[in-house]
Amino acid sequence: MGILELTIILSLIIWVFLIFFRGNFWLADQMLEADVMQLETWPSIAVVIPARNEEKYIGASLRSLMAQNYPGKMDITVVNDNSTDNTVEVITRIKGERIVISNGSDLPEGWTGKLWALKQGINLSIKKNPSVDFYLFTDADIEHSQETLKIMVTKAERENLQLVSLMVLLNCRNFWEILLIPAFVFFFQKLYPFQWINNPKKPTAGAAGGYILVRRIALEAAGGIDAVRGEIIDDCAIGRMIKKNGSIWLGLTRSVKSLRTHNRLSEIWEMVTRTAFNQLNYSVSVLLVTTIGMIVIYLIPPFAVVWGLVFNDNLSLSLGVLCWVIMAIAYLPTQRLYQRPFWETLILPVAAFLYSLMVVNSAQRYWTKRY
């Protein structure tokens, strides 16, 4: 038995481990159910939206928030984070009594831009309603369904959750989105298995920055946004600090959608490279292990199939096909979430190859900037 066959067997072992011992991440089954509880008094909500150059999306996003079928008090604060386009003008045109617009101040040392914008929005919300029950941190490119806020509050109240978060449905229409967006969601679930996040007995924690509903008292007890002010991957940092003191929940949805499109590979590339090396704690050894792991897990199986066909190597061909089929089956639930056909599960290795390059490029950019 040669090196290729041994490597394929290693890939197969890893896939068996991922399928059975990684929190069932691949099932994509942590869905937000459309369940509403009737409350005598609905909690008050302070929505905080950081916005920088969002003229294309923020109008539709705000209109969907204004259309929420939520019985409780809800105020919206938009923090204009030094936009250079017509973001403020768009907000002003649809501004209602529940919307407050604030121009963000200069970024202090030690803060990331989004978290500083959230901090300013929180401060404004507190002035308006010091006893607000929940904060909703959401992005300026999110389209909300009418019942979402009511459903999320119901889940938080019924299960005594301190934080509930949604990975919104991302756009998946053009070539690059079809190739890379479902894979992005799949890899995120593998890094942060949702079942583990939602299990109070597991230390795994996380959140998705597009939609985070958090209790004010829980946020304040954890030290507030100040406690994570320098975090690049801010959503998962918020999830970690809240879970230290209470239960959280992260799930998937089809009803809350991102309006943002990614028409070019470079747009997705920039999104990933901005935080990828940070995810690896800026460690060269972790980068090396990650890169080798991506090759073994995702690239070796199709390579073995091609090798087996070209060189009439039946063992490599059989093992490669088996491993590739297992990979496709694992990817299928995420593809179904995005209503994509089965055959597209077979192109996961191509997406994995591109994401591997993005991770390496993220490290290269970090080293270039630092040295």
C-alpha positions as CSV (number, residue, x, y, z in Angstrom):
1,M,0.0,0.0,0.0
2,G,1.5,3.3,-1.1
3,I,1.5,6.8,0.3
4,L,-1.5,7.9,-1.7
5,E,-3.6,5.0,-0.4
6,L,-2.5,5.7,3.2
7,T,-3.4,9.4,2.8
8,I,-6.8,8.5,1.5
9,I,-7.4,6.2,4.4
10,L,-6.4,9.0,6.8
11,S,-8.9,11.3,5.0
12,L,-11.6,8.7,5.4
13,I,-10.8,8.3,9.1
14,I,-11.1,12.1,9.6
15,W,-14.4,12.2,7.8
16,V,-15.8,9.4,10.0
17,F,-14.6,11.5,13.0
18,L,-16.3,14.6,11.7
19,I,-19.5,12.8,10.9
20,F,-19.9,11.1,14.3
21,F,-17.9,13.1,16.8
22,R,-18.1,16.8,15.8
23,G,-21.4,17.8,17.2
24,N,-23.4,16.7,14.1
25,F,-22.4,20.1,12.6
26,W,-23.1,18.8,9.1
27,L,-26.8,18.2,9.7
28,A,-27.5,22.0,9.6
29,D,-30.5,21.2,11.9
30,Q,-30.4,24.1,14.4
31,M,-33.2,26.0,12.6
32,L,-35.3,28.8,14.1
33,E,-38.8,27.5,14.4
34,A,-41.8,29.8,13.8
35,D,-43.1,29.5,17.3
36,V,-44.6,32.5,19.2
37,M,-45.5,32.6,22.8
38,Q,-48.2,35.0,24.0
39,L,-46.7,37.3,26.7
40,E,-48.6,39.7,28.9
41,T,-45.8,42.2,28.5
42,W,-43.3,42.1,25.7
43,P,-39.7,43.1,26.5
44,S,-38.4,46.4,25.1
45,I,-35.8,46.2,22.3
46,A,-33.0,48.6,21.4
47,V,-31.8,47.9,17.8
48,V,-28.3,49.0,17.1
49,I,-27.0,49.1,13.5
50,P,-23.5,50.2,12.6
51,A,-23.4,51.5,9.0
52,R,-20.6,52.4,6.8
53,N,-21.2,53.1,3.1
54,E,-24.4,51.0,3.0
55,E,-26.6,53.2,0.8
56,K,-27.4,50.2,-1.4
57,Y,-28.9,48.1,1.3
58,I,-29.8,50.1,4.4
59,G,-33.1,51.4,3.1
60,A,-34.6,48.0,2.6
61,S,-33.1,46.8,5.9
62,L,-34.7,49.6,7.9
63,R,-38.0,49.3,6.2
64,S,-38.1,45.6,7.1
65,L,-37.3,46.5,10.7
66,M,-40.0,49.1,10.8
67,A,-42.5,46.5,9.5
68,Q,-41.8,44.1,12.4
69,N,-44.9,42.7,13.9
70,Y,-43.6,43.2,17.4
71,P,-46.0,44.2,20.2
72,G,-43.4,45.6,22.5
73,K,-41.4,48.9,22.5
74,M,-38.7,48.9,19.8
75,D,-36.3,51.7,19.1
76,I,-33.7,51.8,16.3
77,T,-30.3,53.5,16.5
78,V,-28.1,53.7,13.4
79,V,-24.5,54.7,13.9
80,N,-23.1,56.3,10.8
81,D,-19.5,55.0,10.9
82,N,-17.8,57.7,8.7
83,S,-19.8,56.8,5.5
84,T,-18.6,58.6,2.3
85,D,-21.7,57.7,0.2
86,N,-25.3,58.6,0.6
87,T,-26.0,56.3,3.6
88,V,-27.2,59.2,5.8
89,E,-29.4,60.6,3.1
90,V,-31.1,57.2,2.6
91,I,-31.8,56.8,6.3
92,T,-33.1,60.4,6.5
93,R,-35.7,59.7,3.8
94,I,-37.3,56.9,5.7
95,K,-36.6,58.1,9.2
96,G,-39.4,57.6,11.6
97,E,-39.9,58.5,15.3
98,R,-38.3,55.2,16.3
99,I,-35.1,55.7,14.3
100,V,-32.2,57.8,15.7
101,I,-29.2,58.6,13.5
102,S,-25.8,59.3,15.0
103,N,-22.6,60.2,13.4
104,G,-19.8,58.1,15.0
105,S,-16.9,59.7,16.6
106,D,-13.2,59.0,15.9
107,L,-12.0,55.5,16.7
108,P,-10.2,55.3,20.0
109,E,-7.0,53.2,20.3
110,G,-7.7,49.6,21.1
111,W,-11.1,49.4,19.5
112,T,-12.2,47.8,16.3
113,G,-14.5,49.9,14.1
114,K,-17.7,47.9,14.4
115,L,-17.5,47.4,18.1
116,W,-16.9,51.1,18.7
117,A,-20.0,51.8,16.6
118,L,-21.9,49.3,18.7
119,K,-20.6,51.0,21.9
120,Q,-21.9,54.4,20.7
121,G,-25.2,53.0,19.7
122,I,-25.6,51.3,23.1
123,N,-24.8,54.6,24.9
124,L,-27.5,56.4,22.9
125,S,-30.0,53.6,23.5
126,I,-29.4,53.7,27.2
127,K,-30.0,57.5,27.3
128,K,-33.4,56.9,25.6
129,N,-34.4,53.9,27.6
130,P,-32.1,53.0,30.6
131,S,-34.0,49.9,31.5
132,V,-34.2,48.4,28.0
133,D,-34.6,44.6,28.1
134,F,-32.8,43.4,25.0
135,Y,-30.3,44.8,22.4
136,L,-30.5,43.6,18.9
137,F,-27.2,44.0,17.1
138,T,-27.8,43.7,13.4
139,D,-26.1,44.7,10.1
140,A,-27.2,47.3,7.7
141,D,-27.6,44.8,4.9
142,I,-30.1,42.4,6.6
143,E,-33.7,42.0,5.5
144,H,-35.9,40.9,8.4
145,S,-39.1,39.0,8.1
146,Q,-42.1,40.5,10.0
147,E,-42.3,37.8,12.7
148,T,-38.6,37.3,13.3
149,L,-38.1,39.5,16.4
150,K,-41.2,38.1,18.0
151,I,-40.0,34.6,17.4
152,M,-36.5,35.3,18.7
153,V,-37.8,37.0,21.9
154,T,-40.2,34.0,22.4
155,K,-37.2,31.6,22.2
156,A,-35.1,33.7,24.6
157,E,-38.0,34.0,27.1
158,R,-39.2,30.4,26.9
159,E,-35.7,28.9,27.2
160,N,-34.2,31.5,29.5
161,L,-31.5,32.3,27.0
162,Q,-29.1,35.2,27.5
163,L,-28.3,35.5,23.8
164,V,-29.9,34.2,20.6
165,S,-28.3,34.7,17.3
166,L,-29.0,33.8,13.7
167,M,-26.8,33.0,10.8
168,V,-28.8,34.8,8.2
169,L,-29.4,33.3,4.7
170,L,-26.6,34.7,2.5
171,N,-27.1,35.5,-1.2
172,C,-26.4,32.5,-3.3
173,R,-27.2,33.3,-6.9
174,N,-24.2,34.0,-9.1
175,F,-21.3,31.7,-9.9
176,W,-19.0,32.7,-7.1
177,E,-21.7,32.7,-4.5
178,I,-22.9,29.3,-5.6
179,L,-19.4,27.9,-5.3
180,L,-18.3,29.6,-2.1
181,I,-21.2,30.7,0.1
182,P,-22.7,27.3,1.1
183,A,-19.1,26.1,1.7
184,F,-18.5,29.2,3.9
185,V,-21.6,28.2,6.1
186,F,-20.5,24.6,6.1
187,F,-17.0,25.5,7.3
188,F,-18.4,27.9,9.9
189,Q,-20.5,25.1,11.3
190,K,-17.5,22.8,11.4
191,L,-15.5,25.3,13.4
192,Y,-18.4,26.2,15.7
193,P,-20.8,23.2,15.9
194,F,-24.2,24.8,16.6
195,Q,-25.4,21.8,18.7
196,W,-22.3,22.4,21.0
197,I,-22.9,26.1,21.2
198,N,-26.5,25.5,22.2
199,N,-25.6,23.0,24.8
200,P,-25.0,24.7,28.2
201,K,-22.7,21.8,29.2
202,K,-20.3,22.4,26.3
203,P,-17.7,25.2,26.4
204,T,-18.0,25.9,22.7
205,A,-19.5,29.3,22.1
206,G,-20.2,31.6,19.2
207,A,-22.6,33.9,17.4
208,A,-23.2,35.4,14.0
209,G,-22.8,39.1,13.8
210,G,-25.6,39.7,11.3
211,Y,-28.2,39.1,14.0
212,I,-27.5,39.0,17.8
213,L,-30.3,39.5,20.3
214,V,-28.8,39.8,23.8
215,R,-30.2,40.7,27.2
216,R,-29.0,44.0,28.5
217,I,-28.3,42.7,32.0
218,A,-26.3,39.8,30.6
219,L,-24.2,42.1,28.5
220,E,-23.6,44.4,31.4
221,A,-22.7,41.5,33.7
222,A,-20.1,40.3,31.2
223,G,-18.4,43.7,31.1
224,G,-20.3,45.2,28.2
225,I,-18.9,45.7,24.7
226,D,-15.8,47.1,26.3
227,A,-14.8,43.6,27.3
228,V,-14.3,42.6,23.7
229,R,-13.4,46.0,22.2
230,G,-10.3,44.8,20.3
231,E,-11.7,41.5,18.9
232,I,-11.5,41.1,15.2
233,I,-14.0,38.3,15.1
234,D,-16.4,40.2,17.3
235,D,-19.5,38.1,17.0
236,C,-17.9,34.9,18.4
237,A,-16.2,37.0,21.1
238,I,-19.6,38.3,22.3
239,G,-21.0,34.8,22.2
240,R,-18.1,33.5,24.4
241,M,-18.3,36.2,27.0
242,I,-22.1,35.8,27.4
243,K,-21.9,32.0,27.6
244,K,-19.6,32.2,30.6
245,N,-22.6,33.4,32.6
246,G,-25.6,31.8,30.9
247,S,-27.1,29.8,28.0
248,I,-26.9,31.0,24.4
249,W,-28.4,29.8,21.1
250,L,-27.2,30.1,17.5
251,G,-29.2,28.8,14.6
252,L,-30.0,28.9,10.9
253,T,-32.9,30.6,9.1
254,R,-34.4,31.0,5.7
255,S,-36.5,34.0,6.6
256,V,-33.8,36.5,7.6
257,K,-31.7,37.3,4.6
258,S,-28.6,39.2,3.7
259,L,-29.1,41.6,0.8
260,R,-25.4,41.9,0.1
261,T,-24.3,40.3,-3.2
262,H,-20.8,39.0,-4.0
263,N,-20.4,39.3,-7.8
264,R,-16.7,38.9,-7.9
265,L,-14.3,36.4,-6.3
266,S,-12.3,39.3,-4.9
267,E,-15.3,40.4,-2.7
268,I,-15.5,37.0,-0.9
269,W,-11.7,36.9,-0.8
270,E,-11.5,40.2,1.1
271,M,-14.2,39.1,3.5
272,V,-12.3,35.9,4.4
273,T,-8.7,37.2,4.4
274,R,-9.7,40.0,6.8
275,T,-10.1,37.6,9.7
276,A,-8.9,34.2,8.7
277,F,-5.4,34.4,10.2
278,N,-6.8,35.9,13.4
279,Q,-9.0,32.8,13.6
280,L,-5.8,30.8,13.7
281,N,-4.4,33.0,16.5
282,Y,-1.7,34.3,14.1
283,S,0.1,30.9,14.6
284,V,2.3,29.6,11.9
285,S,2.1,26.1,13.2
286,V,-1.7,26.2,13.3
287,L,-1.7,27.6,9.7
288,L,0.5,24.7,8.6
289,V,-1.7,22.1,10.3
290,T,-4.8,23.8,8.8
291,T,-3.4,23.9,5.3
292,I,-2.3,20.2,5.4
293,G,-5.6,19.3,6.9
294,M,-7.6,21.0,4.1
295,I,-5.5,19.2,1.6
296,V,-6.0,15.7,3.2
297,I,-9.7,16.2,3.9
298,Y,-10.9,17.9,0.8
299,L,-8.3,17.6,-2.0
300,I,-6.9,14.1,-1.7
301,P,-10.2,12.3,-2.4
302,P,-10.8,13.8,-5.9
303,F,-7.1,13.6,-6.6
304,A,-7.2,9.9,-5.8
305,V,-10.1,9.4,-8.1
306,V,-8.3,11.1,-11.0
307,W,-5.1,9.1,-10.2
308,G,-7.0,5.8,-10.1
309,L,-8.7,6.5,-13.5
310,V,-5.5,7.6,-15.2
311,F,-3.2,4.9,-13.8
312,N,-5.8,2.1,-13.5
313,D,-5.3,2.1,-9.7
314,N,-8.5,0.4,-8.5
315,L,-7.7,0.8,-4.8
316,S,-7.0,4.5,-5.0
317,L,-10.1,4.9,-7.2
318,S,-12.4,3.0,-4.8
319,L,-11.1,4.8,-1.7
320,G,-11.2,8.1,-3.4
321,V,-14.8,7.6,-4.5
322,L,-15.9,6.4,-1.1
323,C,-14.3,9.4,0.6
324,W,-15.7,11.9,-1.9
325,V,-19.2,10.5,-1.6
326,I,-19.1,10.8,2.2
327,M,-17.9,14.4,1.8
328,A,-20.9,15.1,-0.5
329,I,-23.4,13.5,1.9
330,A,-22.0,15.6,4.7
331,Y,-22.3,18.8,2.6
332,L,-25.8,18.0,1.4
333,P,-27.9,19.5,4.3
334,T,-26.1,22.8,3.9
335,Q,-26.7,22.7,0.2
336,R,-30.4,22.0,0.8
337,L,-30.6,25.0,3.1
338,Y,-29.5,27.1,0.1
339,Q,-31.8,25.1,-2.2
340,R,-29.0,23.9,-4.4
341,P,-29.0,20.6,-6.4
342,F,-27.2,17.5,-5.2
343,W,-24.5,17.5,-7.9
344,E,-23.1,20.8,-6.5
345,T,-22.0,18.9,-3.3
346,L,-19.3,17.4,-5.5
347,I,-17.6,20.8,-6.0
348,L,-16.8,21.3,-2.3
349,P,-13.1,20.4,-3.0
350,V,-12.9,23.3,-5.4
351,A,-14.3,25.7,-2.7
352,A,-12.0,24.2,-0.1
353,F,-9.0,24.8,-2.3
354,L,-9.9,28.5,-2.8
355,Y,-10.6,28.9,0.9
356,S,-7.2,27.4,1.7
357,L,-5.6,30.0,-0.6
358,M,-7.5,32.7,1.2
359,V,-6.2,31.6,4.6
360,V,-2.6,31.5,3.4
361,N,-3.1,34.9,1.8
362,S,-4.5,36.2,5.1
363,A,-1.3,35.1,6.8
364,Q,0.8,36.6,4.1
365,R,-1.0,40.0,4.4
366,Y,-0.5,39.9,8.2
367,W,3.3,39.3,7.9
368,T,3.6,41.9,5.1
369,K,1.9,44.5,7.3
370,R,3.8,43.6,10.4
371,Y,7.3,43.2,8.9
